Amino acid sequence: PEAQAPMSVAGAERSYAVWRASPNYSSRSGYSPQIVVIHSCEGAYNGCWSWLANSSSGVSAHYVVNESGSEISQLVHEADKAWHVSASYDCSRNGSVLCNRNNLNVNYFSVGVEHAGYESQSSWPQGQLDASAKLVCDVTKTHGIARDTFHIVAHGTLQPWNRIDPGPNWPWAQYLNKVNTACGASSGGGGGGTPTTQFVIESNNAANPTATRKVEV
């Protein structure tokens, strides 16, 4: 196992985030974040973060970005494991990257970012994308995560049998460009100063690697 990230502060780790603690988390067991998983809430912002912060839901994420991008909730510290992907990792679904993590639950080595909205919506607000991109830039800088399509990845790519979120109209090429711009890099840049492959994204968002249906948050 890799060295765990330093323990985080008592409240939100990002100055622009609102701390709304979820009890639904556990230890990373020595693993550190290596990917960021992009989700859609399948609902509105307040219902999303309150559900993820509710002990009875049995699920959580590290962050939730509201519809306009004017507010971000943090529910779980990045040093801890949020419960946002119900799947073991299979690198064959993700460009044969990080194959040494095969058969390990994705939550051990990921940061989960939820977005208020629906996988079926035809577009995503620019303010929300901008706020999310800044957040994801900061997460990749903190943990030295590469900023490409294999390390900033859709939930549906990792759990394709019952998830498609954030859905076929999430603008991957634009979004990854925003992440890299927020980090002061050109598209395809790496995280944490480490080398990385360039991302390859279909200009037709429907052709990007998300498949089948999400059935719950």
Stockholm file with secondary structure:
# STOCKHOLM 1.0

chainA/1-217         PEAQAPMSVAGAERSYAVWRASPNYSSRSGYSPQIVVIHSCEGAYNGCWSWLANSSSGVSAHYVVNESGSEISQLVHEADKAWHVSASYDCSRNGSVLCNRNNLNVNYFSVGVEHAGYESQSSWPQGQLDASAKLVCDVTKTHGIARDTFHIVAHGTLQPWNRIDPGPNWPWAQYLNKVNTACGASSGGGGGGTPTTQFVIESNNAANPTATRKVEV
#=GR chainA/1-217 SS CCCCCCCCCSSCSSTTEEECCCSCEEECTTCCCCEEEECCCSBCHHHHHHHHTCGGGCCCCSEEECTTSSCEEECSCTTEEECCCCSBCCGGGTTTCSGGGTTSBGGGGEEEEEESBCTTCSCCCHHHHHHHHHHHHHHHHHHTCCCSTTTEEEHHHHSTTTCCTTCTTSCHHHHHHHHHHHTTCCTTCCSTTCCCCCCCCCSSGGGSSCCSCCCCC
#=GC SS_cons         CCCCCCCCCSSCSSTTEEECCCSCEEECTTCCCCEEEECCCSBCHHHHHHHHTCGGGCCCCSEEECTTSSCEEECSCTTEEECCCCSBCCGGGTTTCSGGGTTSBGGGGEEEEEESBCTTCSCCCHHHHHHHHHHHHHHHHHHTCCCSTTTEEEHHHHSTTTCCTTCTTSCHHHHHHHHHHHTTCCTTCCSTTCCCCCCCCCSSGGGSSCCSCCCCC
//
